[in-house]
Amino acid sequence: MINIVDDEVEDQTKLFTETQFLVQKLRTVKISI
């Protein structure tokens, strides 16, 4: 049970991190243009 919850939290954290990274990339691209 604990492992399953940990995995879910880890996935959400990963997703959040990737989203933040993409947003930063987009901002950089906008500035470049």
PDB file of N, CA, C, O and CB in Angstrom:
ATOM      1  N   MET A   1       0.846  -1.199   0.000  1.00  0.00           N
ATOM      2  CA  MET A   1       0.000   0.000   0.000  1.00  0.00           C
ATOM      3  C   MET A   1       0.884   1.254   0.000  1.00  0.00           C
ATOM      4  O   MET A   1       0.700   2.146  -0.828  1.00  0.00           O
ATOM      5  CB  MET A   1      -0.958   0.003   1.235  1.00  0.00           C
ATOM      6  N   ILE A   2       1.820   1.314   0.910  1.00  0.00           N
ATOM      7  CA  ILE A   2       2.706   2.490   0.992  1.00  0.00           C
ATOM      8  C   ILE A   2       3.469   2.652  -0.324  1.00  0.00           C
ATOM      9  O   ILE A   2       3.626   3.766  -0.825  1.00  0.00           O
ATOM     10  CB  ILE A   2       3.706   2.353   2.190  1.00  0.00           C
ATOM     11  N   ASN A   3       3.937   1.546  -0.873  1.00  0.00           N
ATOM     12  CA  ASN A   3       4.704   1.612  -2.118  1.00  0.00           C
ATOM     13  C   ASN A   3       3.876   2.212  -3.245  1.00  0.00           C
ATOM     14  O   ASN A   3       4.363   3.040  -4.015  1.00  0.00           O
ATOM     15  CB  ASN A   3       5.194   0.220  -2.516  1.00  0.00           C
ATOM     16  N   ILE A   4       2.622   1.789  -3.333  1.00  0.00           N
ATOM     17  CA  ILE A   4       1.742   2.287  -4.394  1.00  0.00           C
ATOM     18  C   ILE A   4       1.585   3.805  -4.259  1.00  0.00           C
ATOM     19  O   ILE A   4       1.686   4.537  -5.244  1.00  0.00           O
ATOM     20  CB  ILE A   4       0.350   1.584  -4.336  1.00  0.00           C
ATOM     21  N   VAL A   5       1.344   4.258  -3.055  1.00  0.00           N
ATOM     22  CA  VAL A   5       1.170   5.699  -2.819  1.00  0.00           C
ATOM     23  C   VAL A   5       2.460   6.430  -3.189  1.00  0.00           C
ATOM     24  O   VAL A   5       2.424   7.472  -3.844  1.00  0.00           O
ATOM     25  CB  VAL A   5       0.785   5.982  -1.328  1.00  0.00           C
ATOM     26  N   ASP A   6       3.588   5.883  -2.769  1.00  0.00           N
ATOM     27  CA  ASP A   6       4.879   6.503  -3.081  1.00  0.00           C
ATOM     28  C   ASP A   6       5.052   6.638  -4.587  1.00  0.00           C
ATOM     29  O   ASP A   6       5.487   7.679  -5.078  1.00  0.00           O
ATOM     30  CB  ASP A   6       6.038   5.680  -2.483  1.00  0.00           C
ATOM     31  N   ASP A   7       4.714   5.593  -5.311  1.00  0.00           N
ATOM     32  CA  ASP A   7       4.853   5.622  -6.770  1.00  0.00           C
ATOM     33  C   ASP A   7       3.982   6.720  -7.366  1.00  0.00           C
ATOM     34  O   ASP A   7       4.412   7.450  -8.259  1.00  0.00           O
ATOM     35  CB  ASP A   7       4.479   4.257  -7.380  1.00  0.00           C
ATOM     36  N   GLU A   8       2.768   6.831  -6.869  1.00  0.00           N
ATOM     37  CA  GLU A   8       1.854   7.855  -7.400  1.00  0.00           C
ATOM     38  C   GLU A   8       2.414   9.247  -7.146  1.00  0.00           C
ATOM     39  O   GLU A   8       2.402  10.102  -8.032  1.00  0.00           O
ATOM     40  CB  GLU A   8       0.451   7.721  -6.763  1.00  0.00           C
ATOM     41  N   VAL A   9       2.892   9.463  -5.957  1.00  0.00           N
ATOM     42  CA  VAL A   9       3.454  10.773  -5.598  1.00  0.00           C
ATOM     43  C   VAL A   9       4.667  11.050  -6.483  1.00  0.00           C
ATOM     44  O   VAL A   9       4.842  12.162  -6.980  1.00  0.00           O
ATOM     45  CB  VAL A   9       3.851  10.823  -4.079  1.00  0.00           C
ATOM     46  N   GLU A  10       5.493  10.041  -6.671  1.00  0.00           N
ATOM     47  CA  GLU A  10       6.692  10.198  -7.494  1.00  0.00           C
ATOM     48  C   GLU A  10       6.296  10.571  -8.918  1.00  0.00           C
ATOM     49  O   GLU A  10       6.896  11.462  -9.518  1.00  0.00           O
ATOM     50  CB  GLU A  10       7.540   8.901  -7.488  1.00  0.00           C
ATOM     51  N   ASP A  11       5.289   9.894  -9.458  1.00  0.00           N
ATOM     52  CA  ASP A  11       4.819  10.186 -10.816  1.00  0.00           C
ATOM     53  C   ASP A  11       4.313  11.622 -10.903  1.00  0.00           C
ATOM     54  O   ASP A  11       4.611  12.331 -11.865  1.00  0.00           O
ATOM     55  CB  ASP A  11       3.704   9.199 -11.232  1.00  0.00           C
ATOM     56  N   GLN A  12       3.560  12.045  -9.914  1.00  0.00           N
ATOM     57  CA  GLN A  12       3.011  13.412  -9.929  1.00  0.00           C
ATOM     58  C   GLN A  12       4.137  14.430  -9.858  1.00  0.00           C
ATOM     59  O   GLN A  12       4.114  15.451 -10.546  1.00  0.00           O
ATOM     60  CB  GLN A  12       2.024  13.624  -8.752  1.00  0.00           C
ATOM     61  N   THR A  13       5.112  14.142  -9.025  1.00  0.00           N
ATOM     62  CA  THR A  13       6.252  15.057  -8.886  1.00  0.00           C
ATOM     63  C   THR A  13       7.005  15.138 -10.204  1.00  0.00           C
ATOM     64  O   THR A  13       7.406  16.219 -10.637  1.00  0.00           O
ATOM     65  CB  THR A  13       7.201  14.596  -7.746  1.00  0.00           C
ATOM     66  N   LYS A  14       7.193  13.988 -10.836  1.00  0.00           N
ATOM     67  CA  LYS A  14       7.892  13.944 -12.126  1.00  0.00           C
ATOM     68  C   LYS A  14       7.115  14.764 -13.145  1.00  0.00           C
ATOM     69  O   LYS A  14       7.687  15.577 -13.872  1.00  0.00           O
ATOM     70  CB  LYS A  14       8.067  12.476 -12.621  1.00  0.00           C
ATOM     71  N   LEU A  15       5.826  14.546 -13.191  1.00  0.00           N
ATOM     72  CA  LEU A  15       4.969  15.260 -14.143  1.00  0.00           C
ATOM     73  C   LEU A  15       5.069  16.767 -13.901  1.00  0.00           C
ATOM     74  O   LEU A  15       5.214  17.547 -14.843  1.00  0.00           O
ATOM     75  CB  LEU A  15       3.491  14.786 -14.020  1.00  0.00           C
ATOM     76  N   PHE A  16       4.991  17.160 -12.653  1.00  0.00           N
ATOM     77  CA  PHE A  16       5.065  18.576 -12.296  1.00  0.00           C
ATOM     78  C   PHE A  16       6.403  19.165 -12.740  1.00  0.00           C
ATOM     79  O   PHE A  16       6.459  20.253 -13.311  1.00  0.00           O
ATOM     80  CB  PHE A  16       4.873  18.764 -10.775  1.00  0.00           C
ATOM     81  N   THR A  17       7.473  18.427 -12.467  1.00  0.00           N
ATOM     82  CA  THR A  17       8.810  18.898 -12.841  1.00  0.00           C
ATOM     83  C   THR A  17       8.911  19.046 -14.351  1.00  0.00           C
ATOM     84  O   THR A  17       9.439  20.042 -14.845  1.00  0.00           O
ATOM     85  CB  THR A  17       9.896  17.930 -12.324  1.00  0.00           C
ATOM     86  N   GLU A  18       8.411  18.063 -15.081  1.00  0.00           N
ATOM     87  CA  GLU A  18       8.471  18.129 -16.545  1.00  0.00           C
ATOM     88  C   GLU A  18       7.644  19.295 -17.062  1.00  0.00           C
ATOM     89  O   GLU A  18       8.054  19.984 -17.996  1.00  0.00           O
ATOM     90  CB  GLU A  18       7.976  16.812 -17.170  1.00  0.00           C
ATOM     91  N   THR A  19       6.497  19.518 -16.467  1.00  0.00           N
ATOM     92  CA  THR A  19       5.638  20.631 -16.884  1.00  0.00           C
ATOM     93  C   THR A  19       6.358  21.953 -16.655  1.00  0.00           C
ATOM     94  O   THR A  19       6.352  22.827 -17.521  1.00  0.00           O
ATOM     95  CB  THR A  19       4.291  20.609 -16.116  1.00  0.00           C
ATOM     96  N   GLN A  20       6.976  22.096 -15.493  1.00  0.00           N
ATOM     97  CA  GLN A  20       7.713  23.325 -15.175  1.00  0.00           C
ATOM     98  C   GLN A  20       8.826  23.536 -16.196  1.00  0.00           C
ATOM     99  O   GLN A  20       9.046  24.648 -16.674  1.00  0.00           O
ATOM    100  CB  GLN A  20       8.301  23.265 -13.736  1.00  0.00           C
ATOM    101  N   PHE A  21       9.518  22.455 -16.520  1.00  0.00           N
ATOM    102  CA  PHE A  21      10.614  22.523 -17.480  1.00  0.00           C
ATOM    103  C   PHE A  21      10.099  22.991 -18.842  1.00  0.00           C
ATOM    104  O   PHE A  21      10.708  23.844 -19.487  1.00  0.00           O
ATOM    105  CB  PHE A  21      11.308  21.150 -17.608  1.00  0.00           C
ATOM    106  N   LEU A  22       8.980  22.429 -19.264  1.00  0.00           N
ATOM    107  CA  LEU A  22       8.398  22.805 -20.560  1.00  0.00           C
ATOM    108  C   LEU A  22       7.987  24.272 -20.561  1.00  0.00           C
ATOM    109  O   LEU A  22       8.214  24.986 -21.537  1.00  0.00           O
ATOM    110  CB  LEU A  22       7.181  21.914 -20.889  1.00  0.00           C
ATOM    111  N   VAL A  23       7.391  24.713 -19.479  1.00  0.00           N
ATOM    112  CA  VAL A  23       6.957  26.112 -19.376  1.00  0.00           C
ATOM    113  C   VAL A  23       8.172  27.031 -19.493  1.00  0.00           C
ATOM    114  O   VAL A  23       8.129  28.040 -20.198  1.00  0.00           O
ATOM    115  CB  VAL A  23       6.205  26.367 -18.030  1.00  0.00           C
ATOM    116  N   GLN A  24       9.239  26.682 -18.809  1.00  0.00           N
ATOM    117  CA  GLN A  24      10.464  27.500 -18.874  1.00  0.00           C
ATOM    118  C   GLN A  24      10.991  27.527 -20.301  1.00  0.00           C
ATOM    119  O   GLN A  24      11.395  28.577 -20.800  1.00  0.00           O
ATOM    120  CB  GLN A  24      11.554  26.952 -17.909  1.00  0.00           C
ATOM    121  N   LYS A  25      10.985  26.377 -20.950  1.00  0.00           N
ATOM    122  CA  LYS A  25      11.462  26.294 -22.333  1.00  0.00           C
ATOM    123  C   LYS A  25      10.618  27.195 -23.228  1.00  0.00           C
ATOM    124  O   LYS A  25      11.154  27.939 -24.049  1.00  0.00           O
ATOM    125  CB  LYS A  25      11.421  24.830 -22.845  1.00  0.00           C
ATOM    126  N   LEU A  26       9.319  27.128 -23.071  1.00  0.00           N
ATOM    127  CA  LEU A  26       8.420  27.944 -23.889  1.00  0.00           C
ATOM    128  C   LEU A  26       8.709  29.423 -23.680  1.00  0.00           C
ATOM    129  O   LEU A  26       8.746  30.196 -24.638  1.00  0.00           O
ATOM    130  CB  LEU A  26       6.947  27.636 -23.555  1.00  0.00           C
ATOM    131  N   ARG A  27       8.913  29.815 -22.432  1.00  0.00           N
ATOM    132  CA  ARG A  27       9.206  31.222 -22.140  1.00  0.00           C
ATOM    133  C   ARG A  27      10.489  31.636 -22.841  1.00  0.00           C
ATOM    134  O   ARG A  27      10.570  32.724 -23.410  1.00  0.00           O
ATOM    135  CB  ARG A  27       9.324  31.460 -20.614  1.00  0.00           C
ATOM    136  N   THR A  28      11.477  30.776 -22.800  1.00  0.00           N
ATOM    137  CA  THR A  28      12.761  31.072 -23.438  1.00  0.00           C
ATOM    138  C   THR A  28      12.565  31.239 -24.941  1.00  0.00           C
ATOM    139  O   THR A  28      13.126  32.150 -25.549  1.00  0.00           O
ATOM    140  CB  THR A  28      13.793  29.955 -23.146  1.00  0.00           C
ATOM    141  N   VAL A  29      11.780  30.369 -25.525  1.00  0.00           N
ATOM    142  CA  VAL A  29      11.522  30.436 -26.968  1.00  0.00           C
ATOM    143  C   VAL A  29      10.805  31.745 -27.295  1.00  0.00           C
ATOM    144  O   VAL A  29      11.144  32.412 -28.273  1.00  0.00           O
ATOM    145  CB  VAL A  29      10.676  29.212 -27.443  1.00  0.00           C
ATOM    146  N   LYS A  30       9.826  32.109 -26.490  1.00  0.00           N
ATOM    147  CA  LYS A  30       9.083  33.361 -26.722  1.00  0.00           C
ATOM    148  C   LYS A  30      10.034  34.553 -26.677  1.00  0.00           C
ATOM    149  O   LYS A  30       9.948  35.452 -27.514  1.00  0.00           O
ATOM    150  CB  LYS A  30       7.952  33.536 -25.669  1.00  0.00           C
ATOM    151  N   ILE A  31      10.925  34.560 -25.716  1.00  0.00           N
ATOM    152  CA  ILE A  31      11.886  35.665 -25.574  1.00  0.00           C
ATOM    153  C   ILE A  31      12.796  35.695 -26.810  1.00  0.00           C
ATOM    154  O   ILE A  31      13.115  36.764 -27.329  1.00  0.00           O
ATOM    155  CB  ILE A  31      12.737  35.509 -24.256  1.00  0.00           C
ATOM    156  N   SER A  32      13.200  34.532 -27.262  1.00  0.00           N
ATOM    157  CA  SER A  32      14.086  34.450 -28.428  1.00  0.00           C
ATOM    158  C   SER A  32      13.406  35.044 -29.654  1.00  0.00           C
ATOM    159  O   SER A  32      14.035  35.748 -30.444  1.00  0.00           O
ATOM    160  CB  SER A  32      14.496  32.988 -28.701  1.00  0.00           C
ATOM    161  N   ILE A  33      12.125  34.756 -29.807  1.00  0.00           N
ATOM    162  CA  ILE A  33      11.392  35.259 -30.970  1.00  0.00           C
ATOM    163  C   ILE A  33      11.153  36.747 -30.759  1.00  0.00           C
ATOM    164  O   ILE A  33      10.550  37.402 -31.609  1.00  0.00           O
ATOM    165  CB  ILE A  33      10.035  34.488 -31.180  1.00  0.00           C
TER     166      ILE A  33
END
